[in-house]
């Protein structure tokens, strides 16, 4: 680095790409190089997440049915 905070002319041209990949990997993102125009892979849900979602929906439906039965 020079005194002005700018990188030298002899700096590695791939350093920015390597740093970006490392930061993505640390943040939990994909660590591979990104291709321009590529679409993101669809998110996959684990079995635990699907079961929890089903339980929450079941509780909401049950509460709704209970309230309706009390009002009728």
N, CA, C and O atoms as a GROMACS GRO file, in nm:
protein
  288
    1UNK      N    1   0.084  -0.118   0.000
    1UNK     CA    2   0.000   0.000   0.000
    1UNK      C    3   0.088   0.124   0.000
    1UNK      O    4   0.196   0.126   0.060
    2UNK      N    5   0.041   0.223  -0.067
    2UNK     CA    6   0.114   0.349  -0.069
    2UNK      C    7   0.067   0.435   0.046
    2UNK      O    8  -0.026   0.398   0.118
    3UNK      N    9   0.131   0.548   0.063
    3UNK     CA   10   0.098   0.637   0.175
    3UNK      C   11  -0.045   0.691   0.164
    3UNK      O   12  -0.107   0.723   0.265
    4UNK      N   13  -0.098   0.702   0.042
    4UNK     CA   14  -0.233   0.755   0.023
    4UNK      C   15  -0.342   0.653   0.047
    4UNK      O   16  -0.460   0.686   0.034
    5UNK      N   17  -0.307   0.530   0.081
    5UNK     CA   18  -0.408   0.428   0.106
    5UNK      C   19  -0.446   0.350  -0.018
    5UNK      O   20  -0.537   0.267  -0.012
    6UNK      N   21  -0.379   0.375  -0.129
    6UNK     CA   22  -0.410   0.303  -0.252
    6UNK      C   23  -0.314   0.185  -0.266
    6UNK      O   24  -0.198   0.195  -0.225
    7UNK      N   25  -0.360   0.074  -0.324
    7UNK     CA   26  -0.270  -0.041  -0.340
    7UNK      C   27  -0.160  -0.012  -0.440
    7UNK      O   28  -0.178   0.070  -0.530
    8UNK      N   29  -0.046  -0.078  -0.424
    8UNK     CA   30   0.065  -0.062  -0.518
    8UNK      C   31   0.026  -0.117  -0.653
    8UNK      O   32  -0.075  -0.186  -0.668
    9UNK      N   33   0.105  -0.085  -0.750
    9UNK     CA   34   0.084  -0.140  -0.883
    9UNK      C   35   0.120  -0.288  -0.886
    9UNK      O   36   0.073  -0.360  -0.974
   10UNK      N   37   0.204  -0.334  -0.791
   10UNK     CA   38   0.248  -0.472  -0.791
   10UNK      C   39   0.152  -0.564  -0.713
   10UNK      O   40   0.183  -0.681  -0.693
   11UNK      N   41   0.038  -0.513  -0.670
   11UNK     CA   42  -0.057  -0.593  -0.593
   11UNK      C   43  -0.116  -0.704  -0.679
   11UNK      O   44  -0.129  -0.688  -0.801
   12UNK      N   45  -0.151  -0.815  -0.616
   12UNK     CA   46  -0.207  -0.930  -0.686
   12UNK      C   47  -0.343  -0.893  -0.745
   12UNK      O   48  -0.429  -0.845  -0.671
   13UNK      N   49  -0.365  -0.912  -0.875
   13UNK     CA   50  -0.495  -0.873  -0.935
   13UNK      C   51  -0.610  -0.960  -0.887
   13UNK      O   52  -0.726  -0.918  -0.894
   14UNK      N   53  -0.581  -1.081  -0.838
   14UNK     CA   54  -0.688  -1.168  -0.790
   14UNK      C   55  -0.716  -1.150  -0.641
   14UNK      O   56  -0.801  -1.220  -0.586
   15UNK      N   57  -0.647  -1.060  -0.577
   15UNK     CA   58  -0.662  -1.043  -0.432
   15UNK      C   59  -0.805  -1.002  -0.396
   15UNK      O   60  -0.859  -1.049  -0.296
   16UNK      N   61  -0.865  -0.916  -0.475
   16UNK     CA   62  -1.002  -0.872  -0.444
   16UNK      C   63  -1.100  -0.988  -0.456
   16UNK      O   64  -1.191  -1.002  -0.375
   17UNK      N   65  -1.080  -1.072  -0.558
   17UNK     CA   66  -1.170  -1.187  -0.577
   17UNK      C   67  -1.153  -1.287  -0.462
   17UNK      O   68  -1.252  -1.341  -0.412
   18UNK      N   69  -1.029  -1.311  -0.421
   18UNK     CA   70  -1.003  -1.404  -0.311
   18UNK      C   71  -1.062  -1.350  -0.182
   18UNK      O   72  -1.122  -1.426  -0.104
   19UNK      N   73  -1.047  -1.221  -0.158
   19UNK     CA   74  -1.102  -1.160  -0.037
   19UNK      C   75  -1.254  -1.167  -0.037
   19UNK      O   76  -1.315  -1.194   0.067
   20UNK      N   77  -1.316  -1.144  -0.152
   20UNK     CA   78  -1.462  -1.151  -0.161
   20UNK      C   79  -1.511  -1.293  -0.133
   20UNK      O   80  -1.611  -1.311  -0.064
   21UNK      N   81  -1.440  -1.394  -0.186
   21UNK     CA   82  -1.478  -1.533  -0.159
   21UNK      C   83  -1.464  -1.567  -0.012
   21UNK      O   84  -1.548  -1.636   0.045
   22UNK      N   85  -1.357  -1.518   0.050
   22UNK     CA   86  -1.334  -1.546   0.192
   22UNK      C   87  -1.443  -1.482   0.277
   22UNK      O   88  -1.493  -1.543   0.372
   23UNK      N   89  -1.479  -1.360   0.245
   23UNK     CA   90  -1.584  -1.292   0.323
   23UNK      C   91  -1.718  -1.361   0.306
   23UNK      O   92  -1.795  -1.373   0.401
   24UNK      N   93  -1.746  -1.407   0.182
   24UNK     CA   94  -1.871  -1.480   0.158
   24UNK      C   95  -1.873  -1.610   0.237
   24UNK      O   96  -1.975  -1.646   0.294
   25UNK      N   97  -1.761  -1.678   0.241
   25UNK     CA   98  -1.754  -1.805   0.315
   25UNK      C   99  -1.771  -1.781   0.464
   25UNK      O  100  -1.837  -1.860   0.532
   26UNK      N  101  -1.712  -1.674   0.516
   26UNK     CA  102  -1.726  -1.643   0.659
   26UNK      C  103  -1.869  -1.605   0.693
   26UNK      O  104  -1.915  -1.630   0.805
   27UNK      N  105  -1.940  -1.545   0.599
   27UNK     CA  106  -2.079  -1.504   0.623
   27UNK      C  107  -2.176  -1.618   0.600
   27UNK      O  108  -2.296  -1.600   0.618
   28UNK      N  109  -2.125  -1.734   0.561
   28UNK     CA  110  -2.213  -1.849   0.540
   28UNK      C  111  -2.267  -1.859   0.400
   28UNK      O  112  -2.354  -1.943   0.374
   29UNK      N  113  -2.219  -1.776   0.309
   29UNK     CA  114  -2.266  -1.783   0.172
   29UNK      C  115  -2.187  -1.884   0.093
   29UNK      O  116  -2.105  -1.957   0.148
   30UNK      N  117  -2.213  -1.888  -0.036
   30UNK     CA  118  -2.139  -1.979  -0.122
   30UNK      C  119  -1.998  -1.929  -0.137
   30UNK      O  120  -1.976  -1.809  -0.155
   31UNK      N  121  -1.900  -2.018  -0.129
   31UNK     CA  122  -1.761  -1.975  -0.136
   31UNK      C  123  -1.704  -1.991  -0.275
   31UNK      O  124  -1.587  -1.957  -0.297
   32UNK      N  125  -1.780  -2.042  -0.369
   32UNK     CA  126  -1.731  -2.057  -0.505
   32UNK      C  127  -1.744  -1.926  -0.582
   32UNK      O  128  -1.815  -1.835  -0.539
   33UNK      N  129  -1.675  -1.916  -0.694
   33UNK     CA  130  -1.688  -1.794  -0.775
   33UNK      C  131  -1.828  -1.783  -0.832
   33UNK      O  132  -1.889  -1.883  -0.870
   34UNK      N  133  -1.877  -1.663  -0.839
   34UNK     CA  134  -2.011  -1.641  -0.891
   34UNK      C  135  -2.004  -1.618  -1.040
   34UNK      O  136  -1.911  -1.554  -1.090
   35UNK      N  137  -2.102  -1.670  -1.110
   35UNK     CA  138  -2.110  -1.648  -1.254
   35UNK      C  139  -2.216  -1.542  -1.278
   35UNK      O  140  -2.323  -1.544  -1.217
   36UNK      N  141  -2.186  -1.450  -1.367
   36UNK     CA  142  -2.285  -1.347  -1.397
   36UNK      C  143  -2.400  -1.409  -1.474
   36UNK      O  144  -2.379  -1.488  -1.566
   37UNK      N  145  -2.520  -1.372  -1.436
   37UNK     CA  146  -2.638  -1.423  -1.504
   37UNK      C  147  -2.686  -1.556  -1.451
   37UNK      O  148  -2.784  -1.610  -1.501
   38UNK      N  149  -2.620  -1.611  -1.351
   38UNK     CA  150  -2.664  -1.740  -1.298
   38UNK      C  151  -2.780  -1.717  -1.202
   38UNK      O  152  -2.787  -1.615  -1.134
   39UNK      N  153  -2.868  -1.814  -1.197
   39UNK     CA  154  -2.982  -1.804  -1.105
   39UNK      C  155  -2.944  -1.873  -0.975
   39UNK      O  156  -2.864  -1.967  -0.974
   40UNK      N  157  -3.001  -1.828  -0.867
   40UNK     CA  158  -2.974  -1.889  -0.737
   40UNK      C  159  -3.045  -2.022  -0.727
   40UNK      O  160  -3.155  -2.041  -0.780
   41UNK      N  161  -2.982  -2.113  -0.658
   41UNK     CA  162  -3.044  -2.243  -0.636
   41UNK      C  163  -3.162  -2.225  -0.540
   41UNK      O  164  -3.154  -2.145  -0.447
   42UNK      N  165  -3.269  -2.297  -0.562
   42UNK     CA  166  -3.384  -2.284  -0.471
   42UNK      C  167  -3.345  -2.328  -0.330
   42UNK      O  168  -3.268  -2.423  -0.312
   43UNK      N  169  -3.398  -2.259  -0.233
   43UNK     CA  170  -3.365  -2.294  -0.095
   43UNK      C  171  -3.433  -2.426  -0.059
   43UNK      O  172  -3.547  -2.450  -0.096
   44UNK      N  173  -3.362  -2.509   0.013
   44UNK     CA  174  -3.418  -2.636   0.054
   44UNK      C  175  -3.447  -2.631   0.203
   44UNK      O  176  -3.368  -2.576   0.280
   45UNK      N  177  -3.557  -2.687   0.243
   45UNK     CA  178  -3.598  -2.687   0.383
   45UNK      C  179  -3.560  -2.820   0.443
   45UNK      O  180  -3.577  -2.924   0.381
   46UNK      N  181  -3.510  -2.817   0.564
   46UNK     CA  182  -3.478  -2.942   0.633
   46UNK      C  183  -3.608  -3.004   0.686
   46UNK      O  184  -3.712  -2.938   0.692
   47UNK      N  185  -3.600  -3.129   0.723
   47UNK     CA  186  -3.717  -3.200   0.776
   47UNK      C  187  -3.768  -3.132   0.902
   47UNK      O  188  -3.889  -3.121   0.923
   48UNK      N  189  -3.677  -3.086   0.986
   48UNK     CA  190  -3.718  -3.018   1.110
   48UNK      C  191  -3.796  -2.891   1.080
   48UNK      O  192  -3.895  -2.862   1.147
   49UNK      N  193  -3.752  -2.815   0.981
   49UNK     CA  194  -3.822  -2.693   0.946
   49UNK      C  195  -3.962  -2.722   0.894
   49UNK      O  196  -4.057  -2.650   0.926
   50UNK      N  197  -3.976  -2.825   0.813
   50UNK     CA  198  -4.108  -2.861   0.759
   50UNK      C  199  -4.201  -2.906   0.872
   50UNK      O  200  -4.318  -2.868   0.874
   51UNK      N  201  -4.148  -2.986   0.965
   51UNK     CA  202  -4.231  -3.033   1.078
   51UNK      C  203  -4.273  -2.916   1.165
   51UNK      O  204  -4.388  -2.908   1.206
   52UNK      N  205  -4.181  -2.824   1.193
   52UNK     CA  206  -4.217  -2.707   1.274
   52UNK      C  207  -4.322  -2.620   1.205
   52UNK      O  208  -4.413  -2.570   1.270
   53UNK      N  209  -4.310  -2.604   1.074
   53UNK     CA  210  -4.410  -2.527   1.001
   53UNK      C  211  -4.546  -2.595   1.008
   53UNK      O  212  -4.648  -2.528   1.026
   54UNK      N  213  -4.550  -2.727   0.994
   54UNK     CA  214  -4.676  -2.800   1.003
   54UNK      C  215  -4.737  -2.789   1.142
   54UNK      O  216  -4.858  -2.776   1.155
   55UNK      N  217  -4.653  -2.793   1.246
   55UNK     CA  218  -4.703  -2.780   1.383
   55UNK      C  219  -4.762  -2.641   1.404
   55UNK      O  220  -4.868  -2.627   1.465
   56UNK      N  221  -4.694  -2.538   1.356
   56UNK     CA  222  -4.745  -2.401   1.373
   56UNK      C  223  -4.877  -2.383   1.300
   56UNK      O  224  -4.970  -2.323   1.354
   57UNK      N  225  -4.885  -2.434   1.178
   57UNK     CA  226  -5.011  -2.422   1.103
   57UNK      C  227  -5.122  -2.500   1.173
   57UNK      O  228  -5.235  -2.452   1.181
   58UNK      N  229  -5.089  -2.619   1.224
   58UNK     CA  230  -5.189  -2.698   1.297
   58UNK      C  231  -5.238  -2.626   1.421
   58UNK      O  232  -5.357  -2.629   1.452
   59UNK      N  233  -5.146  -2.563   1.494
   59UNK     CA  234  -5.188  -2.488   1.613
   59UNK      C  235  -5.278  -2.371   1.576
   59UNK      O  236  -5.378  -2.345   1.644
   60UNK      N  237  -5.244  -2.301   1.470
   60UNK     CA  238  -5.328  -2.188   1.428
   60UNK      C  239  -5.466  -2.234   1.385
   60UNK      O  240  -5.566  -2.172   1.420
   61UNK      N  241  -5.473  -2.343   1.309
   61UNK     CA  242  -5.603  -2.396   1.267
   61UNK      C  243  -5.682  -2.443   1.388
   61UNK      O  244  -5.803  -2.418   1.397
   62UNK      N  245  -5.616  -2.511   1.481
   62UNK     CA  246  -5.683  -2.558   1.602
   62UNK      C  247  -5.737  -2.444   1.687
   62UNK      O  248  -5.848  -2.450   1.739
   63UNK      N  249  -5.656  -2.338   1.701
   63UNK     CA  250  -5.703  -2.223   1.778
   63UNK      C  251  -5.822  -2.156   1.711
   63UNK      O  252  -5.917  -2.115   1.777
   64UNK      N  253  -5.816  -2.146   1.577
   64UNK     CA  254  -5.927  -2.087   1.504
   64UNK      C  255  -6.053  -2.170   1.519
   64UNK      O  256  -6.162  -2.115   1.538
   65UNK      N  257  -6.040  -2.302   1.511
   65UNK     CA  258  -6.157  -2.389   1.526
   65UNK      C  259  -6.212  -2.381   1.668
   65UNK      O  260  -6.334  -2.382   1.687
   66UNK      N  261  -6.123  -2.372   1.767
   66UNK     CA  262  -6.168  -2.359   1.905
   66UNK      C  263  -6.245  -2.230   1.928
   66UNK      O  264  -6.348  -2.230   1.995
   67UNK      N  265  -6.196  -2.121   1.874
   67UNK     CA  266  -6.264  -1.992   1.892
   67UNK      C  267  -6.400  -1.995   1.820
   67UNK      O  268  -6.499  -1.945   1.874
   68UNK      N  269  -6.405  -2.054   1.701
   68UNK     CA  270  -6.532  -2.062   1.628
   68UNK      C  271  -6.631  -2.148   1.705
   68UNK      O  272  -6.749  -2.115   1.711
   69UNK      N  273  -6.585  -2.258   1.763
   69UNK     CA  274  -6.676  -2.346   1.836
   69UNK      C  275  -6.727  -2.278   1.964
   69UNK      O  276  -6.839  -2.306   2.007
   70UNK      N  277  -6.649  -2.192   2.023
   70UNK     CA  278  -6.696  -2.119   2.141
   70UNK      C  279  -6.799  -2.012   2.105
   70UNK      O  280  -6.889  -1.983   2.184
   71UNK      N  281  -6.786  -1.955   1.987
   71UNK     CA  282  -6.878  -1.849   1.946
   71UNK      C  283  -7.009  -1.903   1.891
   71UNK      O  284  -7.109  -1.831   1.890
   72UNK      N  285  -7.012  -2.026   1.847
   72UNK     CA  286  -7.134  -2.081   1.785
   72UNK      C  287  -7.216  -2.154   1.888
   72UNK      O  288  -7.322  -2.207   1.856
   0.00000   0.00000   0.00000
